[in-house]
Amino acid sequence: MVVQPLGHYTYWLPVIIIFIAGAAHQAWSANIFTTIGDMFPKKVIATVTGIGGLAGGLVLL
């Protein structure tokens, strides 16, 4: 909708860009969670995931 005043662009351009960005972010986050399982022993996977979620939440504050 923002690009409509520019004339020849349709509203599909920002929709496609947002879709690609969202898909890339989801693929990255899924790979990060599986990396934790590859790097740490079974006993500490939940703890490491929780610490990572806490750190990510603190960054947003």
Predicted model as a PDB file, atoms N, CA, C, CB and O in Angstrom, pLDDT in the B-factor column:
MODEL        1                                                                  
ATOM      1  N   MET A   1       0.809  -1.184   0.000  1.00 55.00           N  
ATOM      2  CA  MET A   1       0.000   0.000   0.000  1.00 55.00           C  
ATOM      3  C   MET A   1       0.862   1.261   0.000  1.00 55.00           C  
ATOM      4  CB  MET A   1      -0.925  -0.010   1.189  1.00 55.00           C  
ATOM      5  O   MET A   1       0.475   2.284  -0.565  1.00 55.00           O  
ATOM      6  N   VAL A   2       2.007   1.184   0.623  1.00 59.00           N  
ATOM      7  CA  VAL A   2       2.875   2.348   0.696  1.00 59.00           C  
ATOM      8  C   VAL A   2       3.439   2.693  -0.681  1.00 59.00           C  
ATOM      9  CB  VAL A   2       4.012   2.103   1.689  1.00 59.00           C  
ATOM     10  O   VAL A   2       3.689   3.862  -0.972  1.00 59.00           O  
ATOM     11  N   VAL A   3       3.641   1.684  -1.528  1.00 54.00           N  
ATOM     12  CA  VAL A   3       4.243   1.952  -2.832  1.00 54.00           C  
ATOM     13  C   VAL A   3       3.217   2.351  -3.892  1.00 54.00           C  
ATOM     14  CB  VAL A   3       5.001   0.737  -3.299  1.00 54.00           C  
ATOM     15  O   VAL A   3       3.601   2.635  -5.027  1.00 54.00           O  
ATOM     16  N   GLN A   4       1.955   2.382  -3.567  1.00 59.00           N  
ATOM     17  CA  GLN A   4       0.935   2.746  -4.553  1.00 59.00           C  
ATOM     18  C   GLN A   4       1.147   4.138  -5.165  1.00 59.00           C  
ATOM     19  CB  GLN A   4      -0.429   2.686  -3.910  1.00 59.00           C  
ATOM     20  O   GLN A   4       0.957   4.296  -6.371  1.00 59.00           O  
ATOM     21  N   PRO A   5       1.534   5.154  -4.377  1.00 61.00           N  
ATOM     22  CA  PRO A   5       1.743   6.466  -5.006  1.00 61.00           C  
ATOM     23  C   PRO A   5       2.882   6.473  -6.027  1.00 61.00           C  
ATOM     24  CB  PRO A   5       2.024   7.501  -3.942  1.00 61.00           C  
ATOM     25  O   PRO A   5       2.976   7.400  -6.832  1.00 61.00           O  
ATOM     26  N   LEU A   6       3.736   5.472  -6.007  1.00 60.00           N  
ATOM     27  CA  LEU A   6       4.845   5.448  -6.953  1.00 60.00           C  
ATOM     28  C   LEU A   6       4.402   5.064  -8.358  1.00 60.00           C  
ATOM     29  CB  LEU A   6       5.906   4.491  -6.475  1.00 60.00           C  
ATOM     30  O   LEU A   6       5.177   5.187  -9.306  1.00 60.00           O  
ATOM     31  N   GLY A   7       3.167   4.599  -8.501  1.00 61.00           N  
ATOM     32  CA  GLY A   7       2.653   4.361  -9.831  1.00 61.00           C  
ATOM     33  C   GLY A   7       2.656   2.909 -10.262  1.00 61.00           C  
ATOM     34  O   GLY A   7       1.683   2.197 -10.015  1.00 61.00           O  
ATOM     35  N   HIS A   8       3.706   2.458 -10.890  1.00 66.00           N  
ATOM     36  CA  HIS A   8       3.692   1.163 -11.557  1.00 66.00           C  
ATOM     37  C   HIS A   8       3.921  -0.030 -10.622  1.00 66.00           C  
ATOM     38  CB  HIS A   8       4.730   1.153 -12.623  1.00 66.00           C  
ATOM     39  O   HIS A   8       3.856  -1.168 -11.087  1.00 66.00           O  
ATOM     40  N   TYR A   9       4.179   0.173  -9.352  1.00 63.00           N  
ATOM     41  CA  TYR A   9       4.333  -0.943  -8.411  1.00 63.00           C  
ATOM     42  C   TYR A   9       2.965  -1.325  -7.842  1.00 63.00           C  
ATOM     43  CB  TYR A   9       5.320  -0.569  -7.261  1.00 63.00           C  
ATOM     44  O   TYR A   9       2.108  -0.467  -7.632  1.00 63.00           O  
ATOM     45  N   THR A  10       2.778  -2.592  -7.601  1.00 70.00           N  
ATOM     46  CA  THR A  10       1.532  -3.040  -6.975  1.00 70.00           C  
ATOM     47  C   THR A  10       1.793  -3.323  -5.503  1.00 70.00           C  
ATOM     48  CB  THR A  10       0.965  -4.306  -7.689  1.00 70.00           C  
ATOM     49  O   THR A  10       2.931  -3.271  -5.035  1.00 70.00           O  
ATOM     50  N   TYR A  11       0.730  -3.620  -4.792  1.00 76.00           N  
ATOM     51  CA  TYR A  11       0.875  -3.927  -3.371  1.00 76.00           C  
ATOM     52  C   TYR A  11       1.509  -5.301  -3.145  1.00 76.00           C  
ATOM     53  CB  TYR A  11      -0.481  -3.864  -2.683  1.00 76.00           C  
ATOM     54  O   TYR A  11       1.853  -5.641  -2.014  1.00 76.00           O  
ATOM     55  N   TRP A  12       1.663  -6.086  -4.199  1.00 82.00           N  
ATOM     56  CA  TRP A  12       2.254  -7.416  -4.047  1.00 82.00           C  
ATOM     57  C   TRP A  12       3.751  -7.365  -3.774  1.00 82.00           C  
ATOM     58  CB  TRP A  12       1.996  -8.238  -5.286  1.00 82.00           C  
ATOM     59  O   TRP A  12       4.298  -8.297  -3.184  1.00 82.00           O  
ATOM     60  N   LEU A  13       4.414  -6.310  -4.185  1.00 83.00           N  
ATOM     61  CA  LEU A  13       5.854  -6.207  -3.948  1.00 83.00           C  
ATOM     62  C   LEU A  13       6.192  -6.229  -2.452  1.00 83.00           C  
ATOM     63  CB  LEU A  13       6.396  -4.928  -4.582  1.00 83.00           C  
ATOM     64  O   LEU A  13       7.025  -7.042  -2.048  1.00 83.00           O  
ATOM     65  N   PRO A  14       5.591  -5.381  -1.611  1.00 84.00           N  
ATOM     66  CA  PRO A  14       5.902  -5.479  -0.185  1.00 84.00           C  
ATOM     67  C   PRO A  14       5.434  -6.786   0.441  1.00 84.00           C  
ATOM     68  CB  PRO A  14       5.280  -4.325   0.551  1.00 84.00           C  
ATOM     69  O   PRO A  14       6.062  -7.283   1.376  1.00 84.00           O  
ATOM     70  N   VAL A  15       4.344  -7.345  -0.060  1.00 89.00           N  
ATOM     71  CA  VAL A  15       3.860  -8.631   0.462  1.00 89.00           C  
ATOM     72  C   VAL A  15       4.901  -9.718   0.207  1.00 89.00           C  
ATOM     73  CB  VAL A  15       2.500  -9.018  -0.190  1.00 89.00           C  
ATOM     74  O   VAL A  15       5.191 -10.519   1.097  1.00 89.00           O  
ATOM     75  N   ILE A  16       5.454  -9.751  -0.979  1.00 91.00           N  
ATOM     76  CA  ILE A  16       6.466 -10.758  -1.316  1.00 91.00           C  
ATOM     77  C   ILE A  16       7.736 -10.548  -0.509  1.00 91.00           C  
ATOM     78  CB  ILE A  16       6.787 -10.719  -2.812  1.00 91.00           C  
ATOM     79  O   ILE A  16       8.339 -11.516  -0.046  1.00 91.00           O  
ATOM     80  N   ILE A  17       8.149  -9.302  -0.332  1.00 92.00           N  
ATOM     81  CA  ILE A  17       9.356  -9.025   0.452  1.00 92.00           C  
ATOM     82  C   ILE A  17       9.171  -9.447   1.906  1.00 92.00           C  
ATOM     83  CB  ILE A  17       9.713  -7.534   0.379  1.00 92.00           C  
ATOM     84  O   ILE A  17      10.065 -10.061   2.489  1.00 92.00           O  
ATOM     85  N   ILE A  18       8.018  -9.125   2.497  1.00 94.00           N  
ATOM     86  CA  ILE A  18       7.742  -9.517   3.883  1.00 94.00           C  
ATOM     87  C   ILE A  18       7.680 -11.041   4.005  1.00 94.00           C  
ATOM     88  CB  ILE A  18       6.417  -8.885   4.373  1.00 94.00           C  
ATOM     89  O   ILE A  18       8.170 -11.602   4.984  1.00 94.00           O  
ATOM     90  N   PHE A  19       7.084 -11.709   3.022  1.00 96.00           N  
ATOM     91  CA  PHE A  19       7.012 -13.173   3.044  1.00 96.00           C  
ATOM     92  C   PHE A  19       8.397 -13.795   3.014  1.00 96.00           C  
ATOM     93  CB  PHE A  19       6.188 -13.684   1.865  1.00 96.00           C  
ATOM     94  O   PHE A  19       8.674 -14.717   3.781  1.00 96.00           O  
ATOM     95  N   ILE A  20       9.266 -13.312   2.147  1.00 95.00           N  
ATOM     96  CA  ILE A  20      10.619 -13.862   2.052  1.00 95.00           C  
ATOM     97  C   ILE A  20      11.390 -13.612   3.343  1.00 95.00           C  
ATOM     98  CB  ILE A  20      11.370 -13.249   0.856  1.00 95.00           C  
ATOM     99  O   ILE A  20      12.108 -14.494   3.813  1.00 95.00           O  
ATOM    100  N   ALA A  21      11.251 -12.425   3.918  1.00 95.00           N  
ATOM    101  CA  ALA A  21      11.938 -12.124   5.179  1.00 95.00           C  
ATOM    102  C   ALA A  21      11.429 -13.014   6.309  1.00 95.00           C  
ATOM    103  CB  ALA A  21      11.750 -10.645   5.551  1.00 95.00           C  
ATOM    104  O   ALA A  21      12.225 -13.510   7.107  1.00 95.00           O  
ATOM    105  N   GLY A  22      10.135 -13.221   6.388  1.00 94.00           N  
ATOM    106  CA  GLY A  22       9.565 -14.087   7.426  1.00 94.00           C  
ATOM    107  C   GLY A  22      10.005 -15.531   7.274  1.00 94.00           C  
ATOM    108  O   GLY A  22      10.331 -16.190   8.261  1.00 94.00           O  
ATOM    109  N   ALA A  23      10.016 -16.025   6.054  1.00 95.00           N  
ATOM    110  CA  ALA A  23      10.445 -17.402   5.808  1.00 95.00           C  
ATOM    111  C   ALA A  23      11.920 -17.583   6.144  1.00 95.00           C  
ATOM    112  CB  ALA A  23      10.186 -17.791   4.347  1.00 95.00           C  
ATOM    113  O   ALA A  23      12.307 -18.602   6.716  1.00 95.00           O  
ATOM    114  N   ALA A  24      12.743 -16.601   5.792  1.00 93.00           N  
ATOM    115  CA  ALA A  24      14.172 -16.688   6.104  1.00 93.00           C  
ATOM    116  C   ALA A  24      14.403 -16.660   7.607  1.00 93.00           C  
ATOM    117  CB  ALA A  24      14.940 -15.542   5.433  1.00 93.00           C  
ATOM    118  O   ALA A  24      15.246 -17.397   8.117  1.00 93.00           O  
ATOM    119  N   HIS A  25      13.665 -15.820   8.320  1.00 91.00           N  
ATOM    120  CA  HIS A  25      13.819 -15.753   9.776  1.00 91.00           C  
ATOM    121  C   HIS A  25      13.399 -17.063  10.424  1.00 91.00           C  
ATOM    122  CB  HIS A  25      12.997 -14.593  10.353  1.00 91.00           C  
ATOM    123  O   HIS A  25      14.076 -17.534  11.338  1.00 91.00           O  
ATOM    124  N   GLN A  26      12.309 -17.660   9.980  1.00 92.00           N  
ATOM    125  CA  GLN A  26      11.849 -18.923  10.555  1.00 92.00           C  
ATOM    126  C   GLN A  26      12.844 -20.041  10.269  1.00 92.00           C  
ATOM    127  CB  GLN A  26      10.466 -19.292  10.004  1.00 92.00           C  
ATOM    128  O   GLN A  26      13.094 -20.872  11.142  1.00 92.00           O  
ATOM    129  N   ALA A  27      13.408 -20.080   9.087  1.00 91.00           N  
ATOM    130  CA  ALA A  27      14.409 -21.103   8.769  1.00 91.00           C  
ATOM    131  C   ALA A  27      15.643 -20.934   9.642  1.00 91.00           C  
ATOM    132  CB  ALA A  27      14.800 -21.037   7.282  1.00 91.00           C  
ATOM    133  O   ALA A  27      16.207 -21.920  10.117  1.00 91.00           O  
ATOM    134  N   TRP A  28      16.070 -19.690   9.859  1.00 88.00           N  
ATOM    135  CA  TRP A  28      17.239 -19.426  10.703  1.00 88.00           C  
ATOM    136  C   TRP A  28      16.971 -19.854  12.137  1.00 88.00           C  
ATOM    137  CB  TRP A  28      17.617 -17.936  10.658  1.00 88.00           C  
ATOM    138  O   TRP A  28      17.811 -20.519  12.743  1.00 88.00           O  
ATOM    139  N   SER A  29      15.808 -19.484  12.702  1.00 83.00           N  
ATOM    140  CA  SER A  29      15.539 -19.815  14.100  1.00 83.00           C  
ATOM    141  C   SER A  29      15.392 -21.321  14.298  1.00 83.00           C  
ATOM    142  CB  SER A  29      14.278 -19.101  14.580  1.00 83.00           C  
ATOM    143  O   SER A  29      15.807 -21.844  15.331  1.00 83.00           O  
ATOM    144  N   ALA A  30      14.814 -22.023  13.334  1.00 84.00           N  
ATOM    145  CA  ALA A  30      14.708 -23.477  13.447  1.00 84.00           C  
ATOM    146  C   ALA A  30      16.093 -24.129  13.441  1.00 84.00           C  
ATOM    147  CB  ALA A  30      13.852 -24.041  12.302  1.00 84.00           C  
ATOM    148  O   ALA A  30      16.327 -25.089  14.175  1.00 84.00           O  
ATOM    149  N   ASN A  31      16.993 -23.622  12.632  1.00 86.00           N  
ATOM    150  CA  ASN A  31      18.352 -24.160  12.597  1.00 86.00           C  
ATOM    151  C   ASN A  31      19.110 -23.867  13.883  1.00 86.00           C  
ATOM    152  CB  ASN A  31      19.112 -23.589  11.412  1.00 86.00           C  
ATOM    153  O   ASN A  31      19.916 -24.690  14.320  1.00 86.00           O  
ATOM    154  N   ILE A  32      18.871 -22.720  14.496  1.00 80.00           N  
ATOM    155  CA  ILE A  32      19.545 -22.380  15.746  1.00 80.00           C  
ATOM    156  C   ILE A  32      19.134 -23.350  16.849  1.00 80.00           C  
ATOM    157  CB  ILE A  32      19.226 -20.930  16.160  1.00 80.00           C  
ATOM    158  O   ILE A  32      19.981 -23.788  17.627  1.00 80.00           O  
ATOM    159  N   PHE A  33      17.845 -23.694  16.929  1.00 80.00           N  
ATOM    160  CA  PHE A  33      17.394 -24.619  17.971  1.00 80.00           C  
ATOM    161  C   PHE A  33      17.958 -26.016  17.757  1.00 80.00           C  
ATOM    162  CB  PHE A  33      15.869 -24.675  18.008  1.00 80.00           C  
ATOM    163  O   PHE A  33      18.246 -26.707  18.733  1.00 80.00           O  
ATOM    164  N   THR A  34      18.124 -26.450  16.528  1.00 86.00           N  
ATOM    165  CA  THR A  34      18.706 -27.770  16.314  1.00 86.00           C  
ATOM    166  C   THR A  34      20.213 -27.758  16.571  1.00 86.00           C  
ATOM    167  CB  THR A  34      18.418 -28.252  14.890  1.00 86.00           C  
ATOM    168  O   THR A  34      20.789 -28.793  16.907  1.00 86.00           O  
ATOM    169  N   THR A  35      20.853 -26.607  16.418  1.00 88.00           N  
ATOM    170  CA  THR A  35      22.284 -26.498  16.708  1.00 88.00           C  
ATOM    171  C   THR A  35      22.556 -26.744  18.185  1.00 88.00           C  
ATOM    172  CB  THR A  35      22.814 -25.118  16.296  1.00 88.00           C  
ATOM    173  O   THR A  35      23.569 -27.348  18.539  1.00 88.00           O  
ATOM    174  N   ILE A  36      21.654 -26.278  19.052  1.00 88.00           N  
ATOM    175  CA  ILE A  36      21.810 -26.508  20.496  1.00 88.00           C  
ATOM    176  C   ILE A  36      21.830 -28.003  20.781  1.00 88.00           C  
ATOM    177  CB  ILE A  36      20.668 -25.820  21.295  1.00 88.00           C  
ATOM    178  O   ILE A  36      22.630 -28.465  21.595  1.00 88.00           O  
ATOM    179  N   GLY A  37      20.967 -28.761  20.126  1.00 89.00           N  
ATOM    180  CA  GLY A  37      20.936 -30.208  20.321  1.00 89.00           C  
ATOM    181  C   GLY A  37      22.198 -30.899  19.825  1.00 89.00           C  
ATOM    182  O   GLY A  37      22.567 -31.959  20.330  1.00 89.00           O  
ATOM    183  N   ASP A  38      22.849 -30.316  18.857  1.00 92.00           N  
ATOM    184  CA  ASP A  38      24.080 -30.894  18.330  1.00 92.00           C  
ATOM    185  C   ASP A  38      25.298 -30.558  19.188  1.00 92.00           C  
ATOM    186  CB  ASP A  38      24.307 -30.416  16.915  1.00 92.00           C  
ATOM    187  O   ASP A  38      26.259 -31.326  19.230  1.00 92.00           O  
ATOM    188  N   MET A  39      25.262 -29.421  19.866  1.00 93.00           N  
ATOM    189  CA  MET A  39      26.446 -28.941  20.573  1.00 93.00           C  
ATOM    190  C   MET A  39      26.507 -29.335  22.047  1.00 93.00           C  
ATOM    191  CB  MET A  39      26.510 -27.463  20.467  1.00 93.00           C  
ATOM    192  O   MET A  39      27.599 -29.441  22.606  1.00 93.00           O  
ATOM    193  N   PHE A  40      25.364 -29.554  22.685  1.00 92.00           N  
ATOM    194  CA  PHE A  40      25.344 -29.774  24.133  1.00 92.00           C  
ATOM    195  C   PHE A  40      24.809 -31.159  24.463  1.00 92.00           C  
ATOM    196  CB  PHE A  40      24.497 -28.703  24.831  1.00 92.00           C  
ATOM    197  O   PHE A  40      24.064 -31.738  23.672  1.00 92.00           O  
ATOM    198  N   PRO A  41      25.186 -31.705  25.641  1.00 94.00           N  
ATOM    199  CA  PRO A  41      24.651 -33.013  26.050  1.00 94.00           C  
ATOM    200  C   PRO A  41      23.151 -32.927  26.344  1.00 94.00           C  
ATOM    201  CB  PRO A  41      25.404 -33.536  27.292  1.00 94.00           C  
ATOM    202  O   PRO A  41      22.608 -31.847  26.578  1.00 94.00           O  
ATOM    203  N   LYS A  42      22.493 -34.098  26.327  1.00 92.00           N  
ATOM    204  CA  LYS A  42      21.046 -34.161  26.503  1.00 92.00           C  
ATOM    205  C   LYS A  42      20.569 -33.531  27.811  1.00 92.00           C  
ATOM    206  CB  LYS A  42      20.594 -35.590  26.445  1.00 92.00           C  
ATOM    207  O   LYS A  42      19.475 -32.970  27.871  1.00 92.00           O  
ATOM    208  N   LYS A  43      21.372 -33.623  28.833  1.00 94.00           N  
ATOM    209  CA  LYS A  43      20.957 -33.142  30.154  1.00 94.00           C  
ATOM    210  C   LYS A  43      20.801 -31.628  30.217  1.00 94.00           C  
ATOM    211  CB  LYS A  43      21.953 -33.584  31.192  1.00 94.00           C  
ATOM    212  O   LYS A  43      20.051 -31.132  31.058  1.00 94.00           O  
ATOM    213  N   VAL A  44      21.474 -30.889  29.369  1.00 94.00           N  
ATOM    214  CA  VAL A  44      21.462 -29.433  29.486  1.00 94.00           C  
ATOM    215  C   VAL A  44      20.792 -28.716  28.316  1.00 94.00           C  
ATOM    216  CB  VAL A  44      22.859 -28.939  29.622  1.00 94.00           C  
ATOM    217  O   VAL A  44      20.835 -27.487  28.251  1.00 94.00           O  
ATOM    218  N   ILE A  45      20.177 -29.449  27.395  1.00 92.00           N  
ATOM    219  CA  ILE A  45      19.564 -28.826  26.220  1.00 92.00           C  
ATOM    220  C   ILE A  45      18.456 -27.857  26.632  1.00 92.00           C  
ATOM    221  CB  ILE A  45      19.002 -29.902  25.274  1.00 92.00           C  
ATOM    222  O   ILE A  45      18.392 -26.740  26.119  1.00 92.00           O  
ATOM    223  N   ALA A  46      17.592 -28.268  27.544  1.00 92.00           N  
ATOM    224  CA  ALA A  46      16.498 -27.389  27.971  1.00 92.00           C  
ATOM    225  C   ALA A  46      17.032 -26.146  28.674  1.00 92.00           C  
ATOM    226  CB  ALA A  46      15.536 -28.142  28.898  1.00 92.00           C  
ATOM    227  O   ALA A  46      16.502 -25.050  28.490  1.00 92.00           O  
ATOM    228  N   THR A  47      18.071 -26.314  29.473  1.00 94.00           N  
ATOM    229  CA  THR A  47      18.645 -25.172  30.184  1.00 94.00           C  
ATOM    230  C   THR A  47      19.264 -24.177  29.212  1.00 94.00           C  
ATOM    231  CB  THR A  47      19.694 -25.643  31.193  1.00 94.00           C  
ATOM    232  O   THR A  47      19.053 -22.971  29.333  1.00 94.00           O  
ATOM    233  N   VAL A  48      20.018 -24.677  28.263  1.00 92.00           N  
ATOM    234  CA  VAL A  48      20.653 -23.793  27.289  1.00 92.00           C  
ATOM    235  C   VAL A  48      19.598 -23.088  26.435  1.00 92.00           C  
ATOM    236  CB  VAL A  48      21.624 -24.589  26.392  1.00 92.00           C  
ATOM    237  O   VAL A  48      19.745 -21.903  26.135  1.00 92.00           O  
ATOM    238  N   THR A  49      18.553 -23.785  26.045  1.00 89.00           N  
ATOM    239  CA  THR A  49      17.477 -23.169  25.276  1.00 89.00           C  
ATOM    240  C   THR A  49      16.791 -22.083  26.093  1.00 89.00           C  
ATOM    241  CB  THR A  49      16.458 -24.224  24.832  1.00 89.00           C  
ATOM    242  O   THR A  49      16.473 -21.016  25.568  1.00 89.00           O  
ATOM    243  N   GLY A  50      16.562 -22.350  27.369  1.00 91.00           N  
ATOM    244  CA  GLY A  50      15.941 -21.360  28.242  1.00 91.00           C  
ATOM    245  C   GLY A  50      16.819 -20.123  28.424  1.00 91.00           C  
ATOM    246  O   GLY A  50      16.319 -18.998  28.420  1.00 91.00           O  
ATOM    247  N   ILE A  51      18.119 -20.330  28.581  1.00 92.00           N  
ATOM    248  CA  ILE A  51      19.032 -19.200  28.726  1.00 92.00           C  
ATOM    249  C   ILE A  51      19.038 -18.370  27.441  1.00 92.00           C  
ATOM    250  CB  ILE A  51      20.465 -19.691  29.066  1.00 92.00           C  
ATOM    251  O   ILE A  51      19.059 -17.141  27.491  1.00 92.00           O  
ATOM    252  N   GLY A  52      19.019 -19.044  26.297  1.00 87.00           N  
ATOM    253  CA  GLY A  52      18.973 -18.328  25.021  1.00 87.00           C  
ATOM    254  C   GLY A  52      17.681 -17.527  24.866  1.00 87.00           C  
ATOM    255  O   GLY A  52      17.709 -16.395  24.383  1.00 87.00           O  
ATOM    256  N   GLY A  53      16.543 -18.110  25.276  1.00 85.00           N  
ATOM    257  CA  GLY A  53      15.274 -17.383  25.229  1.00 85.00           C  
ATOM    258  C   GLY A  53      15.265 -16.199  26.169  1.00 85.00           C  
ATOM    259  O   GLY A  53      14.729 -15.143  25.834  1.00 85.00           O  
ATOM    260  N   LEU A  54      15.859 -16.363  27.356  1.00 91.00           N  
ATOM    261  CA  LEU A  54      15.965 -15.257  28.306  1.00 91.00           C  
ATOM    262  C   LEU A  54      16.806 -14.127  27.735  1.00 91.00           C  
ATOM    263  CB  LEU A  54      16.564 -15.741  29.628  1.00 91.00           C  
ATOM    264  O   LEU A  54      16.437 -12.957  27.829  1.00 91.00           O  
ATOM    265  N   ALA A  55      17.937 -14.484  27.143  1.00 89.00           N  
ATOM    266  CA  ALA A  55      18.802 -13.455  26.564  1.00 89.00           C  
ATOM    267  C   ALA A  55      18.097 -12.729  25.418  1.00 89.00           C  
ATOM    268  CB  ALA A  55      20.116 -14.079  26.066  1.00 89.00           C  
ATOM    269  O   ALA A  55      18.221 -11.512  25.283  1.00 89.00           O  
ATOM    270  N   GLY A  56      17.363 -13.468  24.599  1.00 83.00           N  
ATOM    271  CA  GLY A  56      16.616 -12.839  23.511  1.00 83.00           C  
ATOM    272  C   GLY A  56      15.519 -11.934  24.028  1.00 83.00           C  
ATOM    273  O   GLY A  56      15.260 -10.879  23.448  1.00 83.00           O  
ATOM    274  N   GLY A  57      14.868 -12.334  25.115  1.00 88.00           N  
ATOM    275  CA  GLY A  57      13.832 -11.493  25.714  1.00 88.00           C  
ATOM    276  C   GLY A  57      14.386 -10.235  26.339  1.00 88.00           C  
ATOM    277  O   GLY A  57      13.755  -9.180  26.279  1.00 88.00           O  
ATOM    278  N   LEU A  58      15.556 -10.336  26.936  1.00 92.00           N  
ATOM    279  CA  LEU A  58      16.178  -9.159  27.551  1.00 92.00           C  
ATOM    280  C   LEU A  58      16.621  -8.139  26.510  1.00 92.00           C  
ATOM    281  CB  LEU A  58      17.372  -9.579  28.397  1.00 92.00           C  
ATOM    282  O   LEU A  58      16.615  -6.934  26.764  1.00 92.00           O  
ATOM    283  N   VAL A  59      17.003  -8.633  25.339  1.00 81.00           N  
ATOM    284  CA  VAL A  59      17.415  -7.732  24.264  1.00 81.00           C  
ATOM    285  C   VAL A  59      16.236  -6.882  23.809  1.00 81.00           C  
ATOM    286  CB  VAL A  59      17.994  -8.527  23.076  1.00 81.00           C  
ATOM    287  O   VAL A  59      16.410  -5.728  23.419  1.00 81.00           O  
ATOM    288  N   LEU A  60      15.043  -7.450  23.859  1.00 73.00           N  
ATOM    289  CA  LEU A  60      13.859  -6.728  23.403  1.00 73.00           C  
ATOM    290  C   LEU A  60      13.426  -5.641  24.361  1.00 73.00           C  
ATOM    291  CB  LEU A  60      12.728  -7.683  23.193  1.00 73.00           C  
ATOM    292  O   LEU A  60      12.669  -4.748  23.980  1.00 73.00           O  
ATOM    293  N   LEU A  61      13.887  -5.698  25.589  1.00 67.00           N  
ATOM    294  CA  LEU A  61      13.483  -4.665  26.560  1.00 67.00           C  
ATOM    295  C   LEU A  61      14.149  -3.416  26.278  1.00 67.00           C  
ATOM    296  CB  LEU A  61      13.770  -5.063  27.958  1.00 67.00           C  
ATOM    297  O   LEU A  61      13.938  -2.430  26.985  1.00 67.00           O  
TER     298      LEU A  61                                                      
ENDMDL                                                                          
END                                                                             
